[in-house]
């Protein structure tokens, strides 16, 4: 048990964090090996594997087998290490021998898939009878799964967004992840008893932030006046935590640096991290009606109206797909109306790069444009480049593509000058992406509400939809599909038609 004395509104209170440790000797060993091999490729070739940290972070938070299976599929198509080795001098994975971090990451994912240690520890704890009421907090993607598997009348299962509105007085809060400074600041200011069901690496991260906070308040809480007021003696806490994975610590730092817009609203950091990974895992799903092309983190609806990620789709499932090409612009207009100043700048930046790419296209022609942009670092193939500057797409697929366009257009400018021009535009790209994630998630919840209860939510009302018009929209655009087959097509994604590529990126 960890007791931390703190002040709130002039009073002294005690915050209690109780860690429910997950047996993780195997995980510790595997993560240490991954850290060593990531350090090796960094020191030997100067390679920084950002997507590997993203994948590991999501995996350690996972409580569903399908989540880890999806990550295994993603690492299967991930070319970050291979491309970096090629760029470093034409090396291949075979050159690394036993220092291959990709193989080590796969080993971690396979272990987690087969054992699901966090799920077992969490569910075992939540199934224990208790006299106190418990609020267990889950990612939106895990809510339905948790509800089906936890049958304890003392446990209320809610999302992070619902937690802010819930009455938590005299209730124990249970979390199964710790994701850095934002989480620490939130937990630190709660009155509740808290249970953290986490791996040792996550517990040590908590202590890292606790030690940082301790240094800020140590002088005050050691004072005699403080002791007289509180009646609680300050006890030294441990310091100099060293057993922290460098890979996990790196991704936690990046999470803390991310825009808080989507995080603060829903805390679904897994969606943000997946959005950062450049490779798109695309499924071709054949149904009794048509062929569908879905990114693995896309959300579909079951025939009962429940939400389901596309990576969980199986042959025989009956699903509804909402038309992204029609709803994306509606979502964007909601954002513009809600925060016109912010999205006025986003729109300005979106129009600016489109103007540049279209001027270059008119001047050089498609073939020459592609070759020159490729020299500047363009990542996509001609088919995707053809979608740039038109249609629903607000920004290029990759940051490198945006940089290539600006380097070609402003050939006289230095790298530092290009960086200065790009900085606010990249910020707008991040704002757009994170906001669309949040609004898209809210829209899906409202469609779920309508499909299950025939109620029209706030976002849909803003688009002037009534129950009658929305039912007409569902009948026409969200027919029930019966799944006949499903396959990964990411290896040849660029062979897709231009309009399909554009829709995938919405």
Beta strands, then each sheet from edge to edge (+ up, - down):
strand 1: 2-8
strand 2: 11-21
strand 3: 134-138
strand 4: 155-159
strand 5: 172-175
strand 6: 193-198
strand 7: 282-287
strand 8: 291-295
strand 9: 299-302
strand 10: 307-309
strand 11: 318-320
strand 12: 480-488
sheet 1: 1+ 2- 6- 5- 3- 4-
sheet 2: 8+ 7- 12+ 11- 9+ 10-
end
